[in-house]
Amino acid sequence: MGFEIPVRVYIEDTDAGGIVFYGNYLKYFERARTDFLRSIGIEQSVTIENNLIFVVRRVSVDYKSPARLDDVLSVSCSVMSVHPTRVLFAQSAIRASDSTHLVNAEVEVVAAGMDTLKPRALPDVLVNKLHMTVGNTDV
């Protein structure tokens, strides 16, 4: 499962039917990726100061079951692969109370220069930190 964060569903997250609006899962996944990177020593505020940002290039999402108001979700993030300019993450949202798998996603993130918004190589120190977590389900 990898790195996990808890996310509670608030009314602002739901649609008129009382279920989580599908786009909000991307926000939950962003939070989990940010906290995951922080947990392995990659602070995005520092990468920005060094003219490096992470840009989402592609997202593939499989919605399996809805989350509802007041549910507590376990949102996970793990590294599937690391390439010179990009990282592929596996992410999921599971209802904590009954372990129901709600959403699975693959998110491809590209390293880019903040000034140019063009792809650039990930610094070796970041590549090494990310490589150490590939396939690790206990990040």
C-alpha positions in Angstrom: 0.0 0.0 0.0 2.9 2.4 0.6 2.7 5.8 2.4 -0.8 6.7 3.7 -2.6 9.8 5.0 -6.1 10.0 6.6 -8.6 12.2 4.9 -12.0 13.0 6.3 -14.8 13.7 3.9 -16.5 17.1 4.6 -19.7 18.5 3.2 -17.6 20.8 0.9 -16.2 17.6 -0.7 -19.6 16.2 -1.7 -22.0 16.8 -4.5 -25.8 17.2 -4.3 -26.1 13.4 -3.9 -24.0 13.4 -0.8 -21.0 11.5 -2.4 -17.5 12.8 -2.9 -17.3 14.8 -6.2 -15.0 12.8 -8.5 -12.5 15.6 -9.0 -11.8 15.9 -5.3 -9.9 12.6 -5.3 -7.2 14.3 -7.3 -6.9 16.8 -4.4 -6.6 14.0 -1.9 -3.9 12.3 -4.1 -2.0 15.6 -4.4 -1.9 15.9 -0.6 -0.7 12.3 -0.2 2.1 12.8 -2.8 3.2 16.0 -1.1 3.3 14.4 2.3 5.0 11.3 0.8 7.7 13.5 -0.7 8.1 15.3 2.6 8.5 12.0 4.4 11.5 11.0 2.3 13.1 14.4 2.6 11.9 16.2 -0.5 10.4 19.5 0.5 8.5 21.1 -2.4 9.1 24.6 -1.0 12.9 23.9 -1.4 12.6 22.4 -4.9 10.7 25.6 -5.9 13.5 27.8 -4.5 15.8 25.7 -6.7 13.7 26.4 -9.8 12.2 22.9 -9.9 8.5 22.1 -9.8 6.5 18.9 -10.3 3.9 19.0 -13.0 1.2 16.4 -13.4 1.4 15.1 -17.0 -1.1 12.2 -16.9 -3.6 10.7 -14.6 -5.5 7.4 -15.1 -8.3 7.0 -12.5 -10.5 4.0 -11.9 -13.5 4.8 -9.7 -14.9 1.7 -8.0 -17.2 2.8 -5.1 -18.3 6.2 -3.7 -17.1 7.9 -0.5 -19.7 9.8 1.5 -19.9 12.6 4.0 -18.0 11.9 7.2 -16.2 8.9 5.8 -12.5 8.7 6.8 -10.3 7.6 3.9 -6.9 6.2 3.8 -5.2 7.8 0.8 -2.0 6.1 -0.3 1.0 6.9 -2.5 3.8 4.7 -3.7 6.5 5.1 -6.4 6.0 2.7 -9.4 9.0 3.9 -11.4 11.5 6.8 -11.7 12.9 8.1 -15.0 15.3 11.0 -15.7 12.6 13.6 -15.9 9.5 11.9 -14.5 8.0 9.8 -11.7 5.1 7.4 -11.9 3.0 7.1 -8.7 0.4 4.5 -7.8 -2.3 6.0 -5.6 -5.5 4.8 -4.0 -8.3 5.8 -1.6 -9.8 3.2 0.7 -12.6 3.7 3.2 -10.9 3.2 6.6 -14.0 1.8 8.4 -14.5 -1.3 6.1 -11.4 -1.3 3.8 -13.5 -0.8 0.7 -11.3 0.2 -2.2 -12.9 3.4 -3.6 -10.5 4.7 -6.2 -7.2 3.7 -7.8 -5.0 5.9 -9.9 -1.7 6.2 -11.7 -0.2 9.7 -11.7 2.7 10.6 -13.9 4.6 13.7 -12.7 7.3 15.5 -14.7 10.1 17.6 -13.3 10.1 21.1 -14.9 12.0 24.3 -14.6 9.8 26.9 -12.8 11.1 29.6 -15.1 10.6 27.7 -18.4 7.9 25.1 -17.5 10.0 22.8 -19.7 10.9 19.3 -18.6 14.3 19.0 -16.9 16.3 16.2 -15.3 15.6 15.4 -11.7 18.6 16.1 -9.5 20.5 13.0 -8.6 19.8 13.4 -4.9 16.0 13.3 -5.6 16.4 10.4 -8.0 18.3 8.4 -5.3 15.6 9.2 -2.7 12.8 8.2 -5.0 14.6 5.0 -6.2 14.9 3.8 -2.6 11.1 3.7 -2.4 10.3 2.0 -5.7 8.1 -1.0 -5.0 8.3 -0.4 -1.3 4.9 -1.0 0.3 6.1 0.2 3.7 7.3 3.7 2.9 
